[in-house]
Amino acid sequence: MTSQTPDMQNVLERLEKLGKQNRRLKRAGLLALTAVGALLLMGQATPKSRTIEAEKFVLKDSAGKTRAVLSMILDEPGLAIYDEKGIKRADLFVTPNGPGLALYNEAGTLQTALTAYKGVNGLLSYNHDGTPSTVLGEEETGAALRLFDADGKPHIELSTTDQAPQMSFRDAAGKERAVMYLEPHSGSPSIAFYDQREKIMTALYAGDIGPTLRLNDPDENPRVELGVNKDGAPSLHMWDAKGKVTWSTPTENVASTTSTSGGQRPHVFIETWSIPRDSEADRERGPQLVRDTTQEMAIFALRCPRATVTIERQKADYLLRLHEDWYFDGQHDQRTYRSLVFDTEGSQIGTGAILSSLEESMDGACRTIPNPAAPSQ
């Protein structure tokens, strides 16, 4: 036999390897075909699936006790699961408002509920007697956490309203006694304490100008105010029941802060006009009247104790119109405020500067409101 060249030897070795690979592939292919054939045979032997239609299915254990019921109740599907004693321990249901899951204790009393309803969804827990204990959920106004007392009455509530957090405390009668919140525009914190009639007795406010502590009488009239301005200077003011300044330090022009004739502080009606920021079309329509001015009234009452806020426009001595607008600073949308003050005849008597602080805008409006009892200069 003639000797093979190195190139021929390499060719033969490659052919031998290819032959072995082909034989392995054939064996694998036969095994795969066998498996597929078996599956096809099994599929032919399995009967076709059937659809069973009914309005109720009952699942029982080996002792014949009902352990689960799948049924339609008032055209709404539900799944109820029972323990070995026949007590219902869980409910899974779907209503027109959305799905829900209810869990019960060993006595069959509701303990936990999870819902995903339209506008309201969350987790609810209950005491052993079935009274509410805790609610954690998302409502149309924002997220909220509520804690209840032993009688199922609201006790503590933590919520986010108008993009600002708020925490409130209620007594055994369900009356609000303390509220802690952040002002939605500036983020300034405030704490208010209420009496049994839910009237503000004490308020602590920490705004851009400085912290302020206000003490009121039973009619919510301010009687004492202690504050520190942004420069660090302290101040103390006292009023009588008619709103007249009886003590002030640093000394100020008492005549300019006394009440109007007849011993009554000027009544101020507040309305807010806001330019929407949602779309250009909304902005082109111009300012829109804001229905809820609770926050503006609370801040003005706190910043301007020599005036009284009223919700009856026809009884007001002055109209405070607050204009809100937006501008983009390159990173975020920023809100601005301008206050306009009018007398009862509709004449404009004061115009505030455009400010980024609601508190400062209210302070400027307070300084604009004249006092008819003050002596002429």
Secondary structure in CASP SS format (residue, H / E / C, confidence):
PFRMAT SS
TARGET T0000
AUTHOR 0000-0000-0000
METHOD secondary structure of the structure
MODEL  1
M C 1.00
T C 1.00
S C 1.00
Q C 1.00
T C 1.00
P H 1.00
D H 1.00
M H 1.00
Q H 1.00
N H 1.00
V H 1.00
L H 1.00
E H 1.00
R H 1.00
L H 1.00
E H 1.00
K H 1.00
L H 1.00
G H 1.00
K H 1.00
Q H 1.00
N H 1.00
R H 1.00
R H 1.00
L H 1.00
K H 1.00
R H 1.00
A H 1.00
G H 1.00
L H 1.00
L H 1.00
A H 1.00
L H 1.00
T H 1.00
A H 1.00
V H 1.00
G H 1.00
A H 1.00
L H 1.00
L H 1.00
L H 1.00
M H 1.00
G H 1.00
Q H 1.00
A H 1.00
T C 1.00
P C 1.00
K C 1.00
S C 1.00
R C 1.00
T C 1.00
I C 1.00
E C 1.00
A C 1.00
E C 1.00
K E 1.00
F E 1.00
V E 1.00
L E 1.00
K E 1.00
D C 1.00
S C 1.00
A C 1.00
G C 1.00
K C 1.00
T E 1.00
R E 1.00
A E 1.00
V E 1.00
L E 1.00
S E 1.00
M E 1.00
I E 1.00
L C 1.00
D C 1.00
E E 1.00
P E 1.00
G E 1.00
L E 1.00
A E 1.00
I E 1.00
Y E 1.00
D C 1.00
E C 1.00
K C 1.00
G C 1.00
I C 1.00
K E 1.00
R E 1.00
A E 1.00
D E 1.00
L E 1.00
F E 1.00
V E 1.00
T E 1.00
P C 1.00
N C 1.00
G E 1.00
P E 1.00
G E 1.00
L E 1.00
A E 1.00
L E 1.00
Y E 1.00
N C 1.00
E C 1.00
A C 1.00
G C 1.00
T C 1.00
L E 1.00
Q E 1.00
T E 1.00
A E 1.00
L E 1.00
T E 1.00
A E 1.00
Y C 1.00
K C 1.00
G C 1.00
V C 1.00
N E 1.00
G E 1.00
L E 1.00
L E 1.00
S E 1.00
Y E 1.00
N C 1.00
H C 1.00
D C 1.00
G C 1.00
T C 1.00
P E 1.00
S E 1.00
T E 1.00
V E 1.00
L E 1.00
G E 1.00
E E 1.00
E E 1.00
E C 1.00
T C 1.00
G E 1.00
A E 1.00
A E 1.00
L E 1.00
R E 1.00
L E 1.00
F E 1.00
D C 1.00
A C 1.00
D C 1.00
G C 1.00
K C 1.00
P E 1.00
H E 1.00
I E 1.00
E E 1.00
L E 1.00
S E 1.00
T E 1.00
T E 1.00
D C 1.00
Q C 1.00
A E 1.00
P E 1.00
Q E 1.00
M E 1.00
S E 1.00
F E 1.00
R E 1.00
D C 1.00
A C 1.00
A C 1.00
G C 1.00
K C 1.00
E E 1.00
R E 1.00
A E 1.00
V E 1.00
M E 1.00
Y E 1.00
L E 1.00
E C 1.00
P C 1.00
H C 1.00
S C 1.00
G C 1.00
S C 1.00
P E 1.00
S E 1.00
I E 1.00
A E 1.00
F E 1.00
Y E 1.00
D C 1.00
Q C 1.00
R C 1.00
E C 1.00
K C 1.00
I E 1.00
M E 1.00
T E 1.00
A E 1.00
L E 1.00
Y E 1.00
A E 1.00
G C 1.00
D C 1.00
I C 1.00
G C 1.00
P E 1.00
T E 1.00
L E 1.00
R E 1.00
L E 1.00
N E 1.00
D C 1.00
P C 1.00
D C 1.00
E C 1.00
N C 1.00
P E 1.00
R E 1.00
V E 1.00
E E 1.00
L E 1.00
G E 1.00
V E 1.00
N C 1.00
K C 1.00
D C 1.00
G C 1.00
A C 1.00
P E 1.00
S E 1.00
L E 1.00
H E 1.00
M E 1.00
W E 1.00
D C 1.00
A C 1.00
K C 1.00
G C 1.00
K C 1.00
V E 1.00
T E 1.00
W E 1.00
S E 1.00
T E 1.00
P C 1.00
T C 1.00
E C 1.00
N C 1.00
V H 1.00
A H 1.00
S H 1.00
T H 1.00
T C 1.00
S C 1.00
T C 1.00
S H 1.00
G H 1.00
G H 1.00
Q C 1.00
R C 1.00
P C 1.00
H E 1.00
V E 1.00
F E 1.00
I E 1.00
E E 1.00
T E 1.00
W E 1.00
S E 1.00
I C 1.00
P C 1.00
R C 1.00
D C 1.00
S C 1.00
E H 1.00
A H 1.00
D H 1.00
R H 1.00
E H 1.00
R C 1.00
G C 1.00
P C 1.00
Q E 1.00
L E 1.00
V E 1.00
R C 1.00
D C 1.00
T C 1.00
T H 1.00
Q H 1.00
E H 1.00
M H 1.00
A H 1.00
I H 1.00
F H 1.00
A H 1.00
L H 1.00
R H 1.00
C C 1.00
P C 1.00
R C 1.00
A C 1.00
T E 1.00
V E 1.00
T E 1.00
I C 1.00
E C 1.00
R H 1.00
Q H 1.00
K H 1.00
A C 1.00
D C 1.00
Y E 1.00
L E 1.00
L E 1.00
R E 1.00
L E 1.00
H E 1.00
E E 1.00
D E 1.00
W E 1.00
Y E 1.00
F E 1.00
D C 1.00
G C 1.00
Q C 1.00
H C 1.00
D E 1.00
Q E 1.00
R E 1.00
T E 1.00
Y E 1.00
R E 1.00
S E 1.00
L E 1.00
V E 1.00
F E 1.00
D E 1.00
T C 1.00
E C 1.00
G C 1.00
S C 1.00
Q E 1.00
I E 1.00
G E 1.00
T E 1.00
G C 1.00
A C 1.00
I C 1.00
L E 1.00
S C 1.00
S C 1.00
L H 1.00
E H 1.00
E H 1.00
S H 1.00
M H 1.00
D H 1.00
G H 1.00
A H 1.00
C H 1.00
R H 1.00
T H 1.00
I C 1.00
P C 1.00
N C 1.00
P C 1.00
A C 1.00
A C 1.00
P C 1.00
S C 1.00
Q C 1.00
END
